[in-house]
Amino acid sequence: MVKQMRDAAFKAEQFAGVHLPHVTAVNQLVESLREPEPSTGRGWVPYVAPLHGGSEARILSILRDPGPMTHETMGSGMLCVENDDDSAALQCQLLASVALTPADLTP
């Protein structure tokens, strides 16, 4: 069964793991970049889901704008190929087409 961020249990599992060893350095950087309210215009900085490889990943994906489904008020609050949006779905398809998994990628 494919897990997705719209599954509350999967989402909770991902949030519980934001400081697992393989993603803690990335997510500590995220926390340092987040602004206190009110925002000064930097924008939202989402966590990287522990489903991904973090510092152990073979691939680093850099996106211009993570989109609204990564914001905690509209979506998952995380960069994740299991988000409910077209970008995430395309990343899943691309990974599968070259026999890679989300653990091979750090968005």
N, C-alpha and C positions, 0 to 999 in steps of 0.2 A: 504494500500500500504506500502510495506517495504521500508524504507529509507536506502540508502547506501552512503558511503562517496564519491562515484563517482558522486553522485547528487550534483551539485555545490551549490544549495540552502541549502541543508541539511548540507553540509560541512561548509558553511558560518555561518549557525545558530549555529553549534557546536563551531566554533572559537569565535563567539560573546559571548558565554556563559562560556568561560574558567575560569572566575572569579565569577561565580554564587556562592552563599554561600556554597552549598554542596560540591563543588569541588575546591574552592579557596585555601584552605590550601595545598592540594595535588599539584595543579598547581603552587603555589608559591615555593614549594620545587623543582619542575621541573625546574623552572626558575633559582633557585639558583644553581642547578647542571649543567646547560648548560654552555659550555665553549665559550669564545669569539674565533673568528677565529684568527689565525690558531689553529686548535685543537691540544691538547697535547696527544691525544689518548684515552680519556675517552669514547668517542663515543656519539652517539645521544641520547638525552633524550626527548621523546615525551610527549606532554600534555595528560591528561586523559580527554576524551570527557565528556561533561556534561550530555550526555545520561545516563551515569553510575551514581551510587549512591554516589560516593565520600565518605565523612565522615559519611553518613547515610546508606551506604551499609551493608548488612548482610555478604557478602563474599568478601574477599580480594584475588585476583588472582595474583600470582607472577610467571612471565615467565622468563626464562633464557635469551632469546634474543627476543625482540619484532619484529624483522624482518624488511625488507626493506619497507614494506607498511606503516610503522609508521613514516618514515622519510619524512619531508616536501618536499624534492626534488623528491622523487619517489612515494609517496603516500599521505596519509592524514595529516601527522604531529601529529597524535594522536593515543593513545591506544583506540581502539573502536571495539566492536563486529560487527560493520557495515563496517569495512575495507574490501577491495576487496582481501582477501587472505584466504588460507585454515585454518589457525589458528583461524581467526575470525569466519569463517563459522562453525567450530567445536564448538567453545564456544557458538554460538547461538543455535546450535542443543542440546548441553548439557544443557543449561539453559532451553530451551523449554521442554526437556524430564523430567525435575523435576518441571515444572510449575513455573519457576522463570523468571524474566525479566532482561534486562540490568541494571535497577535501583537497583537490588539486589546485583550487582557486582561492585567492583572497581578493574580494572586491574592495 
